[in-house]
Amino acid sequence: MKDSEIINLGKAVFGIFFSIGTLCLLGALITKDSWFAGAGYLLIVFGVPVNLLCILGFLTYGVINTSRFKECMIAILILTANIPIAFTYAVIGLGYLN
């Protein structure tokens, strides 16, 4: 894999989960439909393992191919940016349900 492909893959995974999470949060807040809140919860349930597998994959690839380790760490940092965002969205969503 090229250096830019590694980082772009990390950005793509981040973007997909960020976009779907934002859609679920905004859908729940705008429409007041609990379906969006449930979808957001399921996104967290299924998104955490997918993101962890991606992080593990980048870490393994970086350890095996040490010339790409820095790019793998950048991709991992991009993916971990989803953690505080997901936490914030969950707090907002739980506040909405109450």
N, CA and C atoms as an extended XYZ file, in Angstrom:
294
Properties=species:S:1:pos:R:3:atomname:S:1:resname:S:1:resid:I:1 pbc="F F F"
N         0.837       -1.176        0.000 N   MET     1
C         0.000        0.000        0.000 CA  MET     1
C         0.883        1.240        0.000 C   MET     1
N         0.463        2.242       -0.724 N   LYS     2
C         1.194        3.507       -0.724 CA  LYS     2
C         0.873        4.281        0.553 C   LYS     2
N         1.740        5.247        0.858 N   ASP     3
C         1.535        6.053        2.068 CA  ASP     3
C         0.185        6.757        2.050 C   ASP     3
N        -0.152        7.364        0.922 N   SER     4
C        -1.404        8.117        0.855 CA  SER     4
C        -2.613        7.187        0.916 C   SER     4
N        -2.478        5.953        0.431 N   GLU     5
C        -3.598        5.020        0.482 CA  GLU     5
C        -3.935        4.633        1.920 C   GLU     5
N        -2.929        4.496        2.745 N   ILE     6
C        -3.150        4.142        4.146 CA  ILE     6
C        -3.916        5.254        4.846 C   ILE     6
N        -3.455        6.474        4.677 N   ILE     7
C        -4.113        7.614        5.323 CA  ILE     7
C        -5.503        7.826        4.750 C   ILE     7
N        -5.649        7.666        3.437 N   ASN     8
C        -6.969        7.833        2.820 CA  ASN     8
C        -7.954        6.768        3.283 C   ASN     8
N        -7.477        5.556        3.525 N   LEU     9
C        -8.353        4.509        4.047 CA  LEU     9
C        -8.822        4.863        5.459 C   LEU     9
N        -7.914        5.364        6.277 N   GLY    10
C        -8.296        5.818        7.616 CA  GLY    10
C        -9.309        6.951        7.563 C   GLY    10
N        -9.096        7.899        6.640 N   LYS    11
C       -10.040        9.008        6.480 CA  LYS    11
C       -11.397        8.519        5.999 C   LYS    11
N       -11.393        7.525        5.108 N   ALA    12
C       -12.654        7.007        4.574 CA  ALA    12
C       -13.474        6.318        5.658 C   ALA    12
N       -12.827        5.476        6.453 N   VAL    13
C       -13.543        4.792        7.543 CA  VAL    13
C       -14.066        5.821        8.540 C   VAL    13
N       -13.220        6.795        8.889 N   PHE    14
C       -13.663        7.871        9.780 CA  PHE    14
C       -14.870        8.594        9.185 C   PHE    14
N       -14.777        8.959        7.924 N   GLY    15
C       -15.835        9.727        7.269 CA  GLY    15
C       -17.153        8.986        7.206 C   GLY    15
N       -17.093        7.695        6.942 N   ILE    16
C       -18.325        6.905        6.855 CA  ILE    16
C       -19.047        6.882        8.197 C   ILE    16
N       -18.322        6.547        9.254 N   PHE    17
C       -18.965        6.440       10.566 CA  PHE    17
C       -19.353        7.817       11.117 C   PHE    17
N       -18.543        8.834       10.843 N   PHE    18
C       -18.883       10.187       11.275 CA  PHE    18
C       -20.148       10.675       10.572 C   PHE    18
N       -20.229       10.439        9.268 N   SER    19
C       -21.394       10.896        8.493 CA  SER    19
C       -22.670       10.198        8.934 C   SER    19
N       -22.607        8.883        9.098 N   ILE    20
C       -23.802        8.149        9.517 CA  ILE    20
C       -24.213        8.556       10.935 C   ILE    20
N       -23.242        8.735       11.824 N   GLY    21
C       -23.547        9.164       13.185 CA  GLY    21
C       -24.175       10.542       13.230 C   GLY    21
N       -23.642       11.452       12.425 N   THR    22
C       -24.209       12.802       12.359 CA  THR    22
C       -25.615       12.770       11.787 C   THR    22
N       -25.828       11.945       10.772 N   LEU    23
C       -27.161       11.802       10.186 CA  LEU    23
C       -28.153       11.278       11.221 C   LEU    23
N       -27.739       10.280       11.984 N   CYS    24
C       -28.630        9.736       13.022 CA  CYS    24
C       -28.936       10.779       14.096 C   CYS    24
N       -27.914       11.510       14.542 N   LEU    25
C       -28.140       12.515       15.578 CA  LEU    25
C       -29.048       13.629       15.074 C   LEU    25
N       -28.735       14.175       13.916 N   LEU    26
C       -29.561       15.260       13.381 CA  LEU    26
C       -30.971       14.786       13.057 C   LEU    26
N       -31.079       13.550       12.548 N   GLY    27
C       -32.406       13.004       12.269 CA  GLY    27
C       -33.237       12.885       13.530 C   GLY    27
N       -32.616       12.447       14.616 N   ALA    28
C       -33.341       12.315       15.883 CA  ALA    28
C       -33.733       13.680       16.436 C   ALA    28
N       -32.827       14.650       16.331 N   LEU    29
C       -33.127       15.975       16.886 CA  LEU    29
C       -34.143       16.736       16.052 C   LEU    29
N       -34.073       16.597       14.744 N   ILE    30
C       -34.968       17.366       13.869 CA  ILE    30
C       -36.353       16.737       13.794 C   ILE    30
N       -36.409       15.428       13.582 N   THR    31
C       -37.709       14.783       13.380 CA  THR    31
C       -38.359       14.302       14.675 C   THR    31
N       -37.591       14.260       15.761 N   LYS    32
C       -38.088       13.744       17.044 CA  LYS    32
C       -38.522       12.288       16.930 C   LYS    32
N       -37.963       11.564       15.968 N   ASP    33
C       -38.289       10.157       15.754 CA  ASP    33
C       -37.251        9.301       16.472 C   ASP    33
N       -37.709        8.422       17.331 N   SER    34
C       -36.784        7.600       18.109 CA  SER    34
C       -36.082        6.554       17.239 C   SER    34
N       -36.555        6.329       16.021 N   TRP    35
C       -35.888        5.393       15.121 CA  TRP    35
C       -34.455        5.834       14.871 C   TRP    35
N       -34.250        7.134       14.693 N   PHE    36
C       -32.902        7.643       14.457 CA  PHE    36
C       -32.001        7.420       15.670 C   PHE    36
N       -32.561        7.590       16.863 N   ALA    37
C       -31.782        7.340       18.084 CA  ALA    37
C       -31.403        5.866       18.182 C   ALA    37
N       -32.329        4.994       17.841 N   GLY    38
C       -32.029        3.563       17.842 CA  GLY    38
C       -30.984        3.203       16.801 C   GLY    38
N       -31.063        3.829       15.650 N   ALA    39
C       -30.066        3.588       14.606 CA  ALA    39
C       -28.695        4.086       15.050 C   ALA    39
N       -28.663        5.201       15.751 N   GLY    40
C       -27.403        5.720       16.270 CA  GLY    40
C       -26.802        4.795       17.311 C   GLY    40
N       -27.663        4.225       18.139 N   TYR    41
C       -27.188        3.257       19.137 CA  TYR    41
C       -26.604        2.024       18.445 C   TYR    41
N       -27.299        1.515       17.442 N   LEU    42
C       -26.788        0.366       16.697 CA  LEU    42
C       -25.493        0.706       15.969 C   LEU    42
N       -25.384        1.935       15.523 N   LEU    43
C       -24.138        2.361       14.883 CA  LEU    43
C       -22.978        2.271       15.860 C   LEU    43
N       -23.200        2.657       17.097 N   ILE    44
C       -22.143        2.542       18.108 CA  ILE    44
C       -21.832        1.073       18.373 C   ILE    44
N       -22.869        0.250       18.491 N   VAL    45
C       -22.671       -1.170       18.787 CA  VAL    45
C       -21.872       -1.858       17.679 C   VAL    45
N       -22.168       -1.561       16.421 N   PHE    46
C       -21.467       -2.209       15.316 CA  PHE    46
C       -20.241       -1.433       14.874 C   PHE    46
N       -20.229       -0.130       15.108 N   GLY    47
C       -19.113        0.698       14.659 CA  GLY    47
C       -17.861        0.528       15.497 C   GLY    47
N       -18.029        0.306       16.787 N   VAL    48
C       -16.863        0.140       17.660 CA  VAL    48
C       -16.016       -1.061       17.230 C   VAL    48
N       -16.611       -2.243       17.025 N   PRO    49
C       -15.780       -3.366       16.585 CA  PRO    49
C       -15.131       -3.140       15.217 C   PRO    49
N       -15.854       -2.515       14.300 N   VAL    50
C       -15.281       -2.257       12.972 CA  VAL    50
C       -14.092       -1.312       13.084 C   VAL    50
N       -14.252       -0.242       13.851 N   ASN    51
C       -13.146        0.705       14.020 CA  ASN    51
C       -11.966        0.056       14.750 C   ASN    51
N       -12.247       -0.772       15.750 N   LEU    52
C       -11.167       -1.458       16.456 CA  LEU    52
C       -10.434       -2.433       15.542 C   LEU    52
N       -11.161       -3.117       14.682 N   LEU    53
C       -10.509       -4.009       13.721 CA  LEU    53
C        -9.641       -3.234       12.735 C   LEU    53
N       -10.114       -2.084       12.311 N   CYS    54
C        -9.315       -1.241       11.420 CA  CYS    54
C        -8.048       -0.761       12.128 C   CYS    54
N        -8.189       -0.338       13.362 N   ILE    55
C        -7.027        0.108       14.136 CA  ILE    55
C        -6.040       -1.042       14.316 C   ILE    55
N        -6.553       -2.213       14.650 N   LEU    56
C        -5.686       -3.377       14.804 CA  LEU    56
C        -5.000       -3.734       13.482 C   LEU    56
N        -5.732       -3.619       12.391 N   GLY    57
C        -5.155       -3.887       11.082 CA  GLY    57
C        -4.051       -2.902       10.728 C   GLY    57
N        -4.293       -1.614       10.983 N   PHE    58
C        -3.259       -0.601       10.718 CA  PHE    58
C        -2.039       -0.834       11.607 C   PHE    58
N        -2.291       -1.160       12.858 N   LEU    59
C        -1.186       -1.397       13.789 CA  LEU    59
C        -0.359       -2.604       13.359 C   LEU    59
N        -1.030       -3.672       12.999 N   THR    60
C        -0.328       -4.872       12.546 CA  THR    60
C         0.468       -4.592       11.273 C   THR    60
N        -0.150       -3.905       10.322 N   TYR    61
C         0.539       -3.575        9.073 CA  TYR    61
C         1.744       -2.679        9.338 C   TYR    61
N         1.592       -1.736       10.248 N   GLY    62
C         2.696       -0.842       10.575 CA  GLY    62
C         3.849       -1.545       11.261 C   GLY    62
N         3.539       -2.524       12.105 N   VAL    63
C         4.591       -3.282       12.784 CA  VAL    63
C         5.308       -4.201       11.794 C   VAL    63
N         4.550       -4.830       10.916 N   ILE    64
C         5.150       -5.733        9.936 CA  ILE    64
C         5.947       -4.950        8.891 C   ILE    64
N         5.374       -3.871        8.411 N   ASN    65
C         6.020       -3.052        7.384 CA  ASN    65
C         6.457       -1.738        8.044 C   ASN    65
N         7.615       -1.752        8.666 N   THR    66
C         8.052       -0.615        9.495 CA  THR    66
C         8.251        0.672        8.697 C   THR    66
N         8.431        0.563        7.395 N   SER    67
C         8.586        1.791        6.609 CA  SER    67
C         7.268        2.554        6.494 C   SER    67
N         6.158        1.900        6.788 N   ARG    68
C         4.834        2.534        6.732 CA  ARG    68
C         4.248        2.788        8.126 C   ARG    68
N         5.049        2.595        9.164 N   PHE    69
C         4.549        2.707       10.534 CA  PHE    69
C         3.991        4.102       10.823 C   PHE    69
N         4.687        5.142       10.390 N   LYS    70
C         4.241        6.513       10.655 CA  LYS    70
C         2.872        6.770       10.008 C   LYS    70
N         2.684        6.346        8.781 N   GLU    71
C         1.415        6.549        8.098 CA  GLU    71
C         0.291        5.761        8.771 C   GLU    71
N         0.617        4.569        9.253 N   CYS    72
C        -0.371        3.769        9.971 CA  CYS    72
C        -0.784        4.455       11.272 C   CYS    72
N         0.172        5.054       11.959 N   MET    73
C        -0.148        5.774       13.199 CA  MET    73
C        -1.018        6.998       12.914 C   MET    73
N        -0.772        7.670       11.803 N   ILE    74
C        -1.612        8.808       11.421 CA  ILE    74
C        -3.035        8.328       11.155 C   ILE    74
N        -3.176        7.214       10.440 N   ALA    75
C        -4.504        6.663       10.162 CA  ALA    75
C        -5.206        6.259       11.458 C   ALA    75
N        -4.457        5.696       12.400 N   ILE    76
C        -5.034        5.318       13.691 CA  ILE    76
C        -5.495        6.558       14.448 C   ILE    76
N        -4.710        7.615       14.424 N   LEU    77
C        -5.112        8.859       15.093 CA  LEU    77
C        -6.373        9.444       14.471 C   LEU    77
N        -6.482        9.351       13.159 N   ILE    78
C        -7.690        9.835       12.488 CA  ILE    78
C        -8.899        9.036       12.967 C   ILE    78
N        -8.748        7.722       13.043 N   LEU    79
C        -9.856        6.877       13.493 CA  LEU    79
C       -10.221        7.127       14.950 C   LEU    79
N        -9.229        7.377       15.784 N   THR    80
C        -9.536        7.592       17.198 CA  THR    80
C       -10.221        8.938       17.437 C   THR    80
N       -10.223        9.806       16.453 N   ALA    81
C       -10.966       11.060       16.595 CA  ALA    81
C       -12.463       10.791       16.701 C   ALA    81
N       -12.908        9.637       16.242 N   ASN    82
C       -14.327        9.280       16.347 CA  ASN    82
C       -14.762        9.025       17.782 C   ASN    82
N       -13.834        8.697       18.669 N   ILE    83
C       -14.203        8.344       20.044 CA  ILE    83
C       -14.853        9.508       20.786 C   ILE    83
N       -14.211       10.679       20.870 N   PRO    84
C       -14.885       11.765       21.587 CA  PRO    84
C       -16.130       12.268       20.864 C   PRO    84
N       -16.129       12.175       19.550 N   ILE    85
C       -17.313       12.601       18.789 CA  ILE    85
C       -18.478       11.665       19.104 C   ILE    85
N       -18.234       10.363       19.081 N   ALA    86
C       -19.288        9.390       19.378 CA  ALA    86
C       -19.781        9.538       20.817 C   ALA    86
N       -18.869        9.806       21.738 N   PHE    87
C       -19.266       10.009       23.130 CA  PHE    87
C       -20.175       11.234       23.258 C   PHE    87
N       -19.783       12.314       22.607 N   THR    88
C       -20.593       13.537       22.642 CA  THR    88
C       -21.967       13.294       22.022 C   THR    88
N       -21.998       12.621       20.879 N   TYR    89
C       -23.272       12.312       20.230 CA  TYR    89
C       -24.141       11.426       21.126 C   TYR    89
N       -23.531       10.462       21.821 N   ALA    90
C       -24.284        9.572       22.717 CA  ALA    90
C       -24.881       10.362       23.878 C   ALA    90
N       -24.112       11.287       24.439 N   VAL    91
C       -24.622       12.118       25.536 CA  VAL    91
C       -25.802       12.963       25.055 C   VAL    91
N       -25.651       13.563       23.898 N   ILE    92
C       -26.757       14.368       23.331 CA  ILE    92
C       -27.965       13.483       23.065 C   ILE    92
N       -27.724       12.295       22.482 N   GLY    93
C       -28.824       11.382       22.164 CA  GLY    93
C       -29.521       10.876       23.404 C   GLY    93
N       -28.766       10.552       24.451 N   LEU    94
C       -29.389       10.103       25.701 CA  LEU    94
C       -30.166       11.225       26.353 C   LEU    94
N       -29.679       12.447       26.246 N   GLY    95
C       -30.416       13.595       26.755 CA  GLY    95
C       -31.719       13.800       25.997 C   GLY    95
N       -31.688       13.485       24.714 N   TYR    96
C       -32.896       13.601       23.898 CA  TYR    96
C       -33.943       12.581       24.317 C   TYR    96
N       -33.484       11.362       24.655 N   LEU    97
C       -34.431       10.310       25.028 CA  LEU    97
C       -35.111       10.573       26.356 C   LEU    97
N       -34.464       11.328       27.223 N   ASN    98
C       -35.058       11.600       28.538 CA  ASN    98
C       -36.055       12.690       28.488 C   ASN    98
